[in-house]
Amino acid sequence: MVKLREQLPGGALNTYLEITGTLDAVRFVPYSSPTLLLFQFARVERYFDDKSMQRYFQAAGEPKTIRWYWAGHELNDVQALIDRSAWLKDNAGFPSLGPILRQKFVQ
């Protein structure tokens, strides 16, 4: 953050953070109840620290589920895809992609 601040014109980063902060999802997720939520977080996250991810999860209403993966921000993890597919099948009536994903990626 220090290097970014040094590269930007005076106050530009603070202005950006002030404007985008009003759109931060953590301000709205407390109103999610009774919507079911699945949080999938990366253990090798480059944009958010564990404290921020936990804060976001804790701020959410119930019911909610959390899953962690040894992956980067993009969650390019087969298990994350399988878990998401199962959750969508069980909670939103989507068809399961689990068998397809397992056949293609899990040996």
C-alpha positions as CSV (number, residue, x, y, z in Angstrom):
1,M,0.0,0.0,0.0
2,V,2.9,2.4,0.8
3,K,4.4,1.9,-2.7
4,L,1.0,2.5,-4.3
5,R,0.5,5.7,-2.3
6,E,3.9,6.9,-3.4
7,Q,3.0,6.4,-7.1
8,L,-0.3,8.2,-7.0
9,P,-0.9,11.9,-7.0
10,G,-1.5,13.4,-3.5
11,G,-4.7,12.0,-2.0
12,A,-5.8,10.0,-5.0
13,L,-5.8,6.7,-3.2
14,N,-7.7,8.1,-0.3
15,T,-10.3,9.6,-2.6
16,Y,-10.6,6.2,-4.4
17,L,-11.0,4.3,-1.1
18,E,-13.6,6.9,0.1
19,I,-15.7,6.5,-3.0
20,T,-15.5,2.7,-3.4
21,G,-15.9,2.2,0.4
22,T,-19.6,3.1,0.1
23,L,-20.0,0.1,-2.2
24,D,-18.1,-2.4,0.0
25,A,-20.1,-5.6,0.3
26,V,-19.4,-5.8,4.1
27,R,-21.9,-2.9,4.5
28,F,-24.7,-4.9,2.8
29,V,-24.1,-8.5,3.8
30,P,-25.6,-8.1,7.3
31,Y,-29.0,-7.8,5.6
32,S,-28.7,-11.1,3.8
33,S,-31.0,-13.1,6.1
34,P,-32.8,-15.3,5.4
35,T,-30.9,-15.9,2.1
36,L,-28.6,-18.9,2.2
37,L,-24.9,-17.9,1.6
38,L,-21.8,-19.9,0.7
39,F,-18.5,-18.2,1.4
40,Q,-15.5,-19.7,-0.4
41,F,-12.1,-18.2,0.6
42,A,-8.6,-18.8,-0.6
43,R,-5.8,-19.5,1.9
44,V,-3.3,-18.0,-0.6
45,E,-5.2,-14.8,-1.1
46,R,-3.2,-11.8,-2.4
47,Y,-5.9,-9.1,-2.0
48,F,-7.4,-9.8,1.4
49,D,-6.0,-11.0,4.7
50,D,-7.7,-13.7,6.9
51,K,-9.0,-11.1,9.2
52,S,-10.9,-9.3,6.4
53,M,-12.4,-12.5,5.1
54,Q,-13.4,-13.6,8.6
55,R,-14.9,-10.1,9.2
56,Y,-16.9,-10.4,6.0
57,F,-18.2,-13.9,7.0
58,Q,-19.1,-12.8,10.5
59,A,-20.9,-9.7,9.2
60,A,-23.2,-11.9,7.1
61,G,-26.7,-12.9,8.3
62,E,-27.7,-16.5,8.9
63,P,-27.8,-19.0,7.4
64,K,-24.3,-19.2,6.1
65,T,-21.5,-21.6,5.3
66,I,-17.8,-21.1,5.0
67,R,-15.2,-23.1,3.1
68,W,-11.5,-22.6,2.8
69,Y,-9.2,-23.8,0.0
70,W,-5.5,-24.0,-0.6
71,A,-5.7,-21.8,-3.7
72,G,-5.2,-18.2,-4.8
73,H,-7.8,-15.4,-5.2
74,E,-9.3,-17.0,-8.3
75,L,-10.2,-20.2,-6.4
76,N,-8.9,-22.3,-9.3
77,D,-9.4,-25.4,-7.2
78,V,-11.4,-28.4,-8.3
79,Q,-12.7,-29.0,-4.8
80,A,-14.0,-25.4,-4.7
81,L,-15.9,-26.0,-7.9
82,I,-17.3,-29.3,-6.7
83,D,-18.4,-27.8,-3.4
84,R,-20.0,-24.8,-5.1
85,S,-21.8,-27.1,-7.5
86,A,-23.1,-29.3,-4.6
87,W,-24.2,-26.2,-2.7
88,L,-26.1,-24.8,-5.7
89,K,-27.7,-28.2,-6.3
90,D,-28.8,-28.5,-2.6
91,N,-29.9,-24.9,-2.1
92,A,-30.9,-23.5,-5.4
93,G,-32.0,-26.5,-7.4
94,F,-29.2,-26.3,-10.0
95,P,-28.1,-29.5,-11.7
96,S,-25.0,-31.0,-10.2
97,L,-21.7,-30.7,-12.0
98,G,-19.9,-32.8,-9.4
99,P,-19.8,-36.0,-11.4
100,I,-18.5,-34.2,-14.5
101,L,-15.9,-32.3,-12.5
102,R,-14.8,-35.5,-10.7
103,Q,-14.5,-37.4,-13.9
104,K,-12.5,-34.7,-15.6
105,F,-10.3,-33.5,-12.8
106,V,-10.2,-36.0,-9.9
107,Q,-8.4,-39.3,-10.5
